[in-house]
């Protein structure tokens, strides 16, 4: 089922590029050609989700959304959504590392310009593709878009410090914020639409060259994330949303003082009561992006005492595939 093969772990951020960070543009496709030419069969990446605290791919604002920083701006120019002058405004980025303090505002500004152009001039085909994406991804996309819009209005502070109504997801307050943030929500939907369109082209290039993509599912999610904000009952939180227990590791040979990661622990009993629906959705979304998936940390999953011995037939397929 798993023939012996070799490959390379290279995160997208490390690809060479002219906009301060690796992306899904020409360098990604050239790397695929390199893998095929050197007889490799796997390209492994770290999580591709939008990074939060410390710009770490293991502390993300969503376990489902893609990182807009990976969107290739040249492709948006070719689509008529940006101009050559827009791209020429790039700061002088370093070649050896990612200067996130400069990359983030630069790319966000140009993505917002591209979004305005898209919604002002989109064709019937563009409208149809965008609407189909939003409908297919709505289960996570709407929570993510509203979460990011609320963070912007609250000056990017963690959701536990937001106004009580939106922090606690009062239905009437949610509706109010959705109405008042409609343009910001559209921007985040657009960015996700572009991310997954460009990623699919990378995947198609890999298929044509016999390269399998390996993704990564971290066992924990960031506390300041759309996942915890939208599903607080799945996590060990107090009445204000602060974690009552967080992840880490005890002292060992690697670090004498241990590690404190800050991710809230799960309420596995609550997850089990829904047939682990959120986990099923998360795994299914990841398997929709990759050919193989690494579970980090698999030992933690295996040791968890509350996983059912047999999942209901309606939710079993993602775990029964050889990709998991």
C-alpha positions as CSV (number, residue, x, y, z in Angstrom):
1,X,0.0,0.0,0.0
2,X,2.9,2.4,0.8
3,X,5.8,1.5,-1.6
4,X,9.2,2.8,-0.6
5,X,9.8,6.3,-1.9
6,X,11.9,9.4,-1.0
7,X,11.2,13.1,-1.0
8,X,12.0,16.4,0.4
9,X,10.6,18.5,3.2
10,X,10.5,22.1,2.1
11,X,8.0,24.6,3.4
12,X,6.5,27.0,1.0
13,X,8.0,30.0,2.9
14,X,11.5,28.8,1.9
15,X,10.9,28.9,-1.8
16,X,12.8,31.7,-3.5
17,X,10.5,34.6,-4.6
18,X,10.5,38.3,-5.3
19,X,7.9,39.3,-2.8
20,X,9.7,38.6,0.5
21,X,8.3,35.1,1.0
22,X,7.9,31.8,-0.9
23,X,4.6,31.4,-2.7
24,X,2.7,29.3,-5.2
25,X,4.2,31.0,-8.2
26,X,7.0,30.1,-10.6
27,X,9.5,28.9,-8.0
28,X,7.0,26.3,-6.6
29,X,6.5,24.9,-10.1
30,X,10.3,24.9,-10.7
31,X,10.7,23.0,-7.5
32,X,8.3,20.3,-8.7
33,X,10.3,20.0,-11.9
34,X,13.4,19.6,-9.8
35,X,11.8,16.9,-7.6
36,X,10.7,15.0,-10.7
37,X,14.1,15.4,-12.4
38,X,16.0,14.1,-9.4
39,X,13.8,11.0,-9.0
40,X,11.9,12.2,-5.9
41,X,8.3,11.2,-5.3
42,X,7.3,13.3,-2.3
43,X,7.0,17.0,-1.4
44,X,6.3,17.4,2.3
45,X,5.3,20.8,3.7
46,X,4.4,22.2,7.1
47,X,0.8,23.4,7.8
48,X,-0.3,25.9,5.1
49,X,-2.8,27.7,7.4
50,X,-2.7,31.5,8.2
51,X,0.0,32.1,10.8
52,X,-0.7,34.0,14.0
53,X,1.6,34.4,17.1
54,X,5.2,34.3,16.2
55,X,4.4,33.5,12.5
56,X,4.6,29.8,13.3
57,X,2.7,27.3,11.1
58,X,1.8,25.6,14.4
59,X,0.0,28.6,15.8
60,X,-2.5,29.5,13.2
61,X,-5.7,31.6,13.0
62,X,-7.5,28.6,11.4
63,X,-7.0,24.9,11.0
64,X,-9.0,25.1,7.7
65,X,-8.1,28.4,5.9
66,X,-5.0,28.9,3.8
67,X,-2.2,31.5,4.4
68,X,-2.9,34.4,2.1
69,X,0.9,35.2,2.1
70,X,1.4,32.2,-0.2
71,X,-0.7,33.8,-3.0
72,X,1.5,34.7,-5.9
73,X,1.0,38.3,-6.8
74,X,2.3,37.8,-10.4
75,X,-0.7,35.6,-11.1
76,X,-3.0,38.3,-9.9
77,X,-1.4,40.7,-12.3
78,X,-1.8,38.3,-15.1
79,X,-5.5,38.1,-14.3
80,X,-5.7,41.8,-14.5
81,X,-6.3,42.3,-10.8
82,X,-3.0,44.1,-10.2
83,X,-0.8,46.4,-12.3
84,X,3.0,46.2,-12.9
85,X,3.3,49.4,-10.8
86,X,1.7,47.6,-7.9
87,X,4.3,44.9,-8.0
88,X,7.1,47.4,-8.5
89,X,6.2,49.0,-5.1
90,X,7.7,46.0,-3.2
91,X,10.1,46.9,-0.4
92,X,13.7,45.7,-0.5
93,X,13.2,42.3,1.1
94,X,16.1,40.2,2.4
95,X,17.0,37.1,0.4
96,X,17.9,34.8,3.3
97,X,14.9,35.0,5.6
98,X,11.3,36.3,5.7
99,X,10.8,39.8,7.1
100,X,7.2,39.3,8.2
101,X,7.0,42.9,9.6
102,X,7.4,44.1,6.0
103,X,5.9,41.2,4.0
104,X,2.6,41.1,5.8
105,X,1.5,44.8,5.2
106,X,2.9,44.8,1.7
107,X,1.0,41.6,0.5
108,X,-2.1,42.4,2.5
109,X,-2.4,45.8,0.8
110,X,-2.0,44.4,-2.7
111,X,-4.4,41.5,-2.0
112,X,-7.0,44.1,-0.9
113,X,-6.4,46.0,-4.2
114,X,-6.9,42.8,-6.1
115,X,-10.0,42.0,-4.2
116,X,-11.5,45.4,-5.0
117,X,-10.7,44.9,-8.7
118,X,-12.2,41.4,-8.7
119,X,-15.5,42.5,-7.2
120,X,-15.7,45.6,-9.4
121,X,-15.0,43.8,-12.7
122,X,-15.5,40.1,-12.2
123,X,-16.8,38.1,-15.2
124,X,-19.6,35.7,-15.1
125,X,-17.2,32.8,-15.0
126,X,-15.3,34.5,-12.1
127,X,-18.5,35.1,-10.2
128,X,-19.6,31.5,-10.7
129,X,-16.3,30.0,-9.5
130,X,-16.1,32.4,-6.5
131,X,-19.7,31.7,-5.5
132,X,-19.2,27.9,-5.8
133,X,-16.1,28.1,-3.6
134,X,-17.9,30.1,-0.9
135,X,-20.7,27.6,-0.9
136,X,-18.5,24.5,-0.7
137,X,-16.3,26.0,2.0
138,X,-19.0,27.9,3.9
139,X,-18.9,25.6,7.0
140,X,-15.5,27.0,8.0
141,X,-15.1,30.0,5.7
142,X,-17.8,32.2,7.3
143,X,-16.5,31.8,10.8
144,X,-12.9,32.4,9.6
145,X,-13.8,35.5,7.7
146,X,-15.8,37.0,10.6
147,X,-13.1,36.1,13.0
148,X,-10.5,37.9,11.0
149,X,-12.8,40.9,10.5
150,X,-13.4,41.2,14.2
151,X,-9.7,40.9,14.9
152,X,-9.0,43.9,12.6
153,X,-11.7,46.0,14.3
154,X,-10.4,45.1,17.7
155,X,-6.8,46.1,16.7
156,X,-5.7,42.4,16.4
157,X,-6.0,41.5,20.1
158,X,-7.0,37.9,21.0
159,X,-10.7,37.1,20.8
160,X,-11.0,36.8,24.6
161,X,-10.5,40.6,24.8
162,X,-13.3,41.5,22.3
163,X,-16.6,43.0,23.2
164,X,-18.7,40.5,25.2
165,X,-21.4,40.0,22.6
166,X,-19.1,39.0,19.8
167,X,-16.7,37.2,22.1
168,X,-19.6,35.0,23.3
169,X,-21.1,34.7,19.8
170,X,-24.5,36.2,20.7
171,X,-26.6,35.4,17.5
172,X,-28.0,39.0,17.2
173,X,-24.5,40.5,17.7
174,X,-23.0,38.1,15.1
175,X,-25.6,39.2,12.6
176,X,-24.9,42.9,13.3
177,X,-21.1,42.4,12.8
178,X,-21.7,40.4,9.6
179,X,-23.8,43.3,8.2
180,X,-21.4,46.0,9.3
181,X,-18.3,44.1,8.1
182,X,-19.5,42.9,4.7
183,X,-16.7,44.4,2.6
184,X,-14.1,42.9,5.0
185,X,-15.7,39.5,4.9
186,X,-15.6,39.7,1.1
187,X,-11.9,40.4,1.2
188,X,-11.2,37.3,3.3
189,X,-13.4,35.1,1.1
190,X,-11.6,36.4,-2.0
191,X,-8.1,35.7,-0.4
192,X,-9.2,32.1,0.4
193,X,-10.6,31.7,-3.1
194,X,-7.3,32.8,-4.6
195,X,-5.2,30.6,-2.2
196,X,-7.1,27.4,-3.1
197,X,-7.2,28.2,-6.8
198,X,-3.4,28.7,-6.9
199,X,-2.8,25.7,-4.7
200,X,-4.8,23.5,-7.0
201,X,-2.5,24.5,-9.9
202,X,0.5,23.4,-7.8
203,X,-1.3,20.1,-7.0
204,X,-2.0,19.6,-10.7
205,X,1.6,20.1,-11.6
206,X,2.6,17.5,-9.0
207,X,0.1,15.0,-10.4
208,X,1.5,15.4,-13.9
209,X,5.0,14.7,-12.6
210,X,4.2,11.8,-10.3
211,X,4.9,13.8,-7.1
212,X,2.7,13.2,-4.1
213,X,2.1,16.1,-1.6
214,X,2.4,15.4,2.1
215,X,0.6,17.8,4.5
216,X,0.6,18.1,8.3
217,X,-2.1,18.1,10.9
218,X,-0.9,19.4,14.3
219,X,-2.7,17.8,17.2
220,X,-3.5,21.2,18.8
221,X,-4.8,24.5,17.5
222,X,-3.9,28.1,18.6
223,X,-6.1,29.5,21.4
224,X,-6.5,32.7,19.3
225,X,-8.1,31.1,16.4
226,X,-11.4,30.9,14.6
227,X,-11.6,27.2,15.6
228,X,-11.6,27.9,19.4
229,X,-13.8,31.0,19.0
230,X,-16.4,29.2,16.9
231,X,-16.3,25.9,18.9
232,X,-15.4,26.9,22.5
233,X,-17.3,23.8,23.9
234,X,-14.6,21.5,22.3
235,X,-11.9,23.1,24.5
236,X,-11.1,23.4,28.2
237,X,-11.9,27.0,28.7
238,X,-13.4,29.1,31.5
239,X,-16.4,31.4,31.3
240,X,-14.4,34.1,29.6
241,X,-12.8,31.8,27.1
242,X,-9.4,31.6,28.8
243,X,-7.8,28.1,28.8
244,X,-8.0,26.1,32.0
245,X,-5.4,23.6,30.8
246,X,-2.8,24.1,28.1
247,X,-0.5,21.8,26.1
248,X,3.2,21.3,26.6
249,X,5.7,18.6,27.4
250,X,7.5,17.8,30.7
251,X,11.3,18.1,31.1
252,X,13.2,15.6,29.0
253,X,16.5,15.1,27.3
254,X,15.6,17.8,24.8
255,X,14.9,20.6,27.3
256,X,15.6,20.5,31.0
257,X,12.7,22.8,31.9
258,X,10.1,21.3,29.6
259,X,7.9,23.3,27.1
260,X,4.7,25.3,27.5
261,X,3.0,25.6,24.1
262,X,-0.1,27.5,25.2
263,X,-2.6,25.6,23.1
264,X,-5.9,24.8,24.9
265,X,-6.5,21.1,25.6
266,X,-9.6,19.4,24.1
267,X,-12.7,18.3,25.9
268,X,-12.6,14.9,24.3
269,X,-15.9,13.9,25.9
270,X,-17.7,16.7,24.2
271,X,-16.0,15.9,20.9
272,X,-17.0,12.3,21.2
273,X,-20.7,13.2,21.8
274,X,-20.8,14.6,18.2
275,X,-18.9,11.6,16.7
276,X,-15.8,13.8,16.6
277,X,-17.5,15.8,13.9
278,X,-15.0,18.8,14.0
279,X,-12.1,16.4,13.8
280,X,-13.7,14.5,10.9
281,X,-14.2,17.8,9.1
282,X,-10.6,18.8,9.8
283,X,-9.1,15.6,8.5
284,X,-11.4,15.6,5.5
285,X,-10.3,19.2,4.6
286,X,-6.6,18.3,4.9
287,X,-7.0,15.1,2.8
288,X,-8.7,17.3,0.2
289,X,-5.5,19.3,-0.1
290,X,-2.9,16.6,0.1
291,X,-2.2,13.0,-1.0
292,X,-0.7,12.0,2.4
293,X,-1.0,13.5,5.8
294,X,1.3,13.5,8.8
295,X,-0.4,13.6,12.2
296,X,1.6,15.7,14.7
297,X,1.8,14.2,17.3
298,X,0.5,10.8,16.4
299,X,1.6,9.4,19.8
300,X,-0.8,11.8,21.5
301,X,-3.7,10.7,19.3
302,X,-3.0,7.1,19.8
303,X,-2.8,7.5,23.6
304,X,-6.0,9.4,23.9
305,X,-8.5,7.1,25.8
306,X,-11.7,8.5,24.4
307,X,-11.5,7.8,20.7
308,X,-14.3,5.3,19.8
309,X,-13.1,1.9,18.8
310,X,-15.4,2.1,15.7
311,X,-16.6,5.3,14.1
312,X,-20.1,5.5,12.7
313,X,-20.2,4.4,9.1
314,X,-21.2,7.9,8.0
315,X,-18.0,9.5,9.3
316,X,-15.5,6.6,8.9
317,X,-14.2,7.0,5.3
318,X,-11.6,9.8,5.9
319,X,-9.8,7.6,8.5
320,X,-10.1,4.4,6.4
321,X,-8.2,5.9,3.4
322,X,-4.6,5.1,3.0
323,X,-3.8,8.8,3.1
324,X,-4.5,9.2,6.8
